Amino acid sequence: MDVIGTINDWIWNPMAYFALAVGLFFTIVTGAVQFRRIGDMLRQITAKKQSDEGISSFQALLLTLSSRIGVGNIAGVATALLAGGPGALFWMVVVALVGAASSFAETVLAQVYKRKIDGEHRGGAPFYVEFGLKLRWLAVVLATLYLCGYGFVFPGVQSNNIASSIEVAFNVPVWLTAIGLTALLAFTIVGGTRRIVRTAQIMVPIMAVGYIVFAVLIIGANLGEVIPTAQMILGSAFGVDQVFGGMAGAAIAWGVRRAVFSNVAGVGEGTFGSAAASVTHPAKQGLVQAFSVFIDTVVVCTATGVMILITGSFNVEHDGDTVVEYVPGIEAGVAYTQEAVNTLFSGFGPAFVAAALFFFAFTALIAFYYIADTNLAYIRRRTGGAPEWVLKLGFLGITFFGSVVSADLMWGLGDIGYGLLGWVNMLAILAMTPVVRKVIKDYDQQMRAGVDPVFDPQKLGISGAEYWEEASRTKDVR
């Protein structure tokens, strides 16, 4: 764990500022598209699918939200508060607001360079690295990293938290939860993309709305603490609060780390589901995915953080240069959220958090499989690669293994994986800034002209957009 922690510090300490810089850069490049096009975001979410192929923008939103909204929204927020103080919550929101522009950029690129594979729309980071940057070797390496991460590492983080929360709430042994979870997941992924999308479409709205309702009730019961809590968060974020005066740097670092872990803006995770959407212009789906970052972090993560802080379920004492956690009767992690719920619904906290974590993490698991499968399909078309059953067995294996091993181990490995992918993907989308600029400029011009934007890559001088080139030739752009 010491070695893993050191590696994470090497990866994440500079990334804390790099991720903020990349988000700010794309905010400027796109003219703050994540703020000025909010109306378009909402209209596009309800837009109809443009063809019989692919999935709708709304289905793609739910698929990517199922991967974004996971244990990071509960356990991740708690660990950020533990390590970085209340100010970490402020920096999580800041990263989300500017990171939405990064998500817009990577989604646009995923749509521009997507391909039709076995009758389905497939795309993502490896596709735009190969067809946009013309670096096939790097694309294969990146696809391998995504396949390994989402197929054989990250699922263990989700299953670990499901098993541990169920053990706390219902005293069910983790091995028994591991068996049940693995069996349920096997049933879902064997059904293919259609069953994965249908599952996400049903579960995501239920879990998100239910969680927010509980958060609102808890905040409403503590209205008198709203202003003091806000002052504590801001004071901690900028190091002016005497209790958290030495933690400003930690607040930024952990706020960014957990925001990136949760909403994965810039990591490329959302590019795979968003590439499957059937739209007439890449910018449309880019707006939808920017909105999904708001939902994940600005709404759900903030709800968790405020619940914990406003109820006094988290606190620290500052002793010189050492920050010592003290929360009587609470160990760490999801226990903070459980205690926050208990303040309003006595004894219900463990059961509620266990249920929320199950829904959040299970939908993340099925989205993770879709991502791993997309990357396997990419690799197999170029190098042969392993058969799909190897991925299925490995995915189910890490789900079981992650349920029964140390939580610290799975979180540490997960952080390393997300960090490495984030560095590579953010550098890639920065290199492709001219394409992003052309796409948003074209979208804005068509919107000002009062027409429904339609994408023609040849008109914009964009090469490698095979799907759209074929659609333009057949006059059936979608």
N, C-alpha and C positions, 0 to 999 in steps of 0.2 A: 504493500500500500504506500510506503514511503517513496518507492520508485515511481509508481503510478502518479502520486501527487506531484512529484518533481516534474515529470513529463507534462502533466496538465498545466503547471505554472508556466513552463516554457511556451506552451501553445497558446494559452488563454490570456496571460498578462498583456502581451502586445495586441492580441486580437480585440481586447476590450475597447481599445481606441481605434483599431483598424475598422471594426464593424460599424462603429459610429461614423467614422469618416466616409466609408463607402455609402452608407445610407444617406448621409448629408450630400455627398457628391451626386447621387442619382436624384435626390430631391431637387437639386439645382438644375441638373441636365433635363429633367422632365417638367420643369416649371412647377414643382410641388404638385404633381398630378394626383397624389393620394389625398390632397385636400380640396383642390379645385374641381375634381371630377367625382365628388361623392354622390351626386345625383345620378350620374351615369352608372356608378357601381350598383346602386339599388335597382335601376332599370334593367341592367344586364343580368342580374341574378334571377329575375323573373322571366327573362327572354326565352322563347321557344328554341328548341334544338333546330339547327339549320339543315340537317339532312338525316337520313336513316342511319348513317354511320356515327361512330363516336358516342359521346354522352352529352347531356345538356350542361350549360354553365352552372346551373344550380347543383346538378349531380356532381360535377367536378369540384365545386366549392365544398360540398359535404364530404367528398372523398379526401380532399386535402385537409379539411378541418378535422377529420377523423385521425389524421396523422399528427396534426399540430396540437390538438387538444388531447393531452395524455397526462402521464404522471407529473410532468413538468409543471402543470397548472396547479397541482396541490403540493406534492412532495418537493418539487423544484423550487417553488416560491418559499416554502418553509426553510429549505437549506440556504437559500439566498439571504433570508432574514437572519438566520443563525450566523452565517459567516460574514455578512456585510452590513448588518443592522437594518433598521427600517428604511434608510435611504436607498437601499438596493431596489425597493419597489418603485421609487421615482425613476431610477435609471432604466428599469425594465420598461416602463411606459415610454420614456424618451427613445429608447432603442426601437420600440415597436413603431412609433410615429415616423421616424426617419427610415427605419428598416422596411416599412411598407413600400417605399420607393425601390429598394433593392429587390423585394419580392416581385414588384411590377416588372422590373428589368429582366429578371431571370425567367419569368413566365412568358413575357413577350418573345424572348429568344427560344424558349421551348416550343411555342406555337409556330414561330417562323420556320424552324428546322425540323419539325415533326415528320414522321413517315407513317405510311399505312402498312402494318404488319399483320398478316393473317386476318385481314378484314377489320382490324382495330386501329384507332389512332394511337400511336406510341411516340413518345418523345421525352426529352429531359436533358440534363446537363451533358451526358456523353454525346448526345446527338448534336448539340450546338457547338461543342468543342471540335467534333470531327468535321461537320459540314459548314460551320461558321469560321472557326479558327484554322481549319485544315490541318489539325494535329491529331491524326488518327491514333497514333501510339498513346498519346496522353488520354484520348477518349476511352481507349480500352482499359488503361490503368484506372481511370476515374470510375468507369463502369464496374470494374472489379472491386474497387473500394466500396462503392455503393452496395454491390451485391453482398460483400462480406459483412458490411456494417448492418444493413437492414435485413439481411438473411440470417446472420449468425452471431450478432452481438447485441444490437439495440433491442430486439424483442425480449431479451433477458431482463432489461431494466423495467419494462412494463410488467412482465409476469412476476418479477420479484415483489413489486409493490402491491400487486393484486393479492398475492399469497400472504404477505406479511399483514396487510390490513384486514383480511378475512380472519387470520389467526387471532389478531387482537380483538376483533369485534365478536366473533362467534366461536373462538377456541377450536377452530378446525386446523388440524396439522397441515403444514405447508405441502407435504408430499401428496396429501389427498387433494388439495386444491390444484396442485400441479397436474395430477392425472385428469381431473375434470376439465380444467382449462385447456389442456392439450387436446383432449378429445373434441371439445366444442370448436376449437380453432381448426382442427382437421376437417370437420364437417363443412365449415365455412369456405376454406380455401380450395377444397376439392371441387366445389361448385364453380370455380373460375371467376372471371371478372364480373359477370352479371350478378352472381350471388354476393360478391364483395361489395359492389355498388349498392345493391338493394339493402344489405345489412347496414351500411353507413347511412343510407337515406332514412332508415327507420330510427336508428339509435342516436345519431348525432343531435337532432333537434330536441329529443326527449331529455338527453343528459345535460345539454347546455342550458335549456330553459329551466329545468328543475333545479340545477345548481344555482343559477342566478336568483331564482325565487327565494331560496334559503338565505342567500347572501343579503338580499334586500331586507328580509325579515330581521336578520341579526343586526344589520346596520340601523334599521328603524327602531329597534329596541334600545339602541345606544346613541341616539341622536345627539345627546349632550357631549359625547366624546368625539364628534366628527371634526370640529375645529382643532382641538388639542392633538388629535391623531395626525391631521394634515400638517400641523406645525412641526410635530416630531419627525415626520417623513422628510419634509423639506430641510429641517435643521440637520438631520443626519446625512442627507444627500450631499450637502455642501460643507459639512464639518463644522457648523456653527453651534450645534447643540453641545453643551458641555459634556453630556454623558457619552456622546458619539463623536466627539471632536477628533479623535485619532483614526476614524474609520472611513473618511471620505473616499480614499483610494480603494478600500475594500468594497465599499458600497457600489462604486462604478464597476469594478472588476466583476463582482458577483451579480450585479444587476444585468450586465451585458451577458455574462455566461449563461444565466438562467433564462434570459429573454431569448437568446439564440437557441438554447436547448428546447425551449417551449415552442416559439413560433417559427424557428428554423429559417427565417428570412435571410437569404444569402447563402444558405447551406445547400440549396438545390432540391431539398426534399419535396417541396410543393410543385416542382417543375414536371414531375411524372404524371400526377393526376391532372394537372391543368392542361397538359398537352393532349389529353384524351378528349377534351371538350370540342364540340362542333360549333364554330363561330365563323363570322365573315371577316373578322379582323383580329389579329393577335392582341391589339391593345384592349379589346373588350375583355378577354380573359385575364389580362394583366390587371385590370381594375378590380375584377372579382377577387383575385388572389391578394391584392393589396388590402381589400376589405376583410379578408379572412385573418390577416395579421392583427387588425384592430379587434376582431372578435376574440381571438385567442388571448392576446396579452392585455390590451386596454380594458377589455371587459372581464374575461374569466380570471386571468392572473391577478388583476387588481382586486377583484371580488375576494379571492382567497387571502391576499395580503391584508386588505382592510378588515376582513373578518377576524383575522388573527390579532391585529394590532388594536383594533377598536375595543375588543373584549378583554384586553390585557392578558391574552393567552401566550404572550411572548415578551421577554424582557432580558436585558443584559445589564451587567455592572462593569464599569470601566475602572481598572486598577493599574494605573501607570500606562505601560504599553501593552498590557494584556487585557483582552476582552473575555470576560468569563460569563458563560451562559448560566442563568438560573431560572428555572421554571419548575417550581415545586410540584412533584407528582407527575411530571411529563418528561419523557426521555428525549425525543427529538422527532424531526421529520413530520410525517402526517399527523402525529399526535397533537401538534399545534392546532391544526384545523379541527380535529376531533374535540379538543377542549373548547374551541370557539363555539362550536355547535352546541356543546353541553351547557354553555352558559344560558342558552335560551330553551333548549330541549334537553333537560337533564337525563343523562344516560343514553341518549340517542346518538351522540357524536360518533362513536366507533362504527355503528351500523350504517349511518348516513355516509360517512367518508368511505367505508368499504364498498358501498353500492356505487358511489360516484366514481371511485377509482376503478372499479370493475368496468363500468361503461366507458370511461375515458380511455383506459388502457386497452380494453379489448378492441375497440374501434381503431386505436392506433396500431394494434397488432395486425389487423386485416389490411390496413393501408400499407404497413411495412412490407407485407408479403407482396402486394401489388407492385411496390417500388422495386423489390428484389427481383421479382419475376420480369419486370420490364428490362432491367439491366441484364438479366440472364438472356433474354431474347436478343438484346443488342449484341452481347458477346458471342452467342451461338451463331449469329449471322456473319460474324467476322472471323472467328477463330475456331468454331466448332463448339467448344465449351462442354460442360457437363449436362446430362439430361435433367429434365425438370424434377424428376422424383428425388434427385439428390438435394435440391433446394428444399423441397417439401419436408424431407426427413430431417435435414439440418435445422430448418426453421422450427419444426416441432420439438426437436431435441434441445435447442437453446431455450425455448419457452419453458420446457420442463426443468432444465438445469438452472435457469435463472430464478425459478421459483424457490429453490431450496438452498441457494448459496448466499454468501454475505452480500448485503445491500451495498456496502461501501465498495466492494469489488465491482459490482455491475455498474454503479454510478461512475466510478473512476474510469472504467473501460469505455463507457458510453460517452463521457466527456472527451476522451482522447479521439474517438471516432468522429464525433461531430466537429471537433476543432479542426482536424485534418481536412475533412471535406469542406468546411467553411473557408479555409485558406485557399484551397485550390479553386473552388467555385467562384469565390469573390474576385480572385485575380482574373479568372476567365471572363466573367461578365464585364469587368472593367475594360478588358482588352477589346470587348465587342460593343463598347459605348456608341460608336457611330451607327450601328444597326438600330440600337434602342432609340437613338435620337431621330433617325429617319422614320421609324414606325410611329412614334408619338407625334411627330410633326405632321405626318400624313393623316393620322387620325384627327388631330385638331383641325386641319384644313377642311376635311370632309364634313366634320361636325359644324364648322362655321358656314359651310355651303348649304347646310340643311339637308344633307343626304345621309342615308345609312352607310357608315363606312365599310368599304370592301377593299380587301388587301390584294395588291398586284405587285409582287416583289420585283419583277422585271422593270416596271415603271420607276421603281425607286433605286434601281441599280444594285439589288441584293441578290447574290448568287447562292446556290446551294439549297434553296427553298423548294425542293422537289414537289412536295404535296401541293403547294400553292401554285406553282408553275403549271402543273397538270390541270388544276382546277380553273386557272385562268384560260388555258387553251380550250377547255370544254365549255367555257362560259358558265360554269357551275361552281362558283367560288363559295366555299362554306368552311 
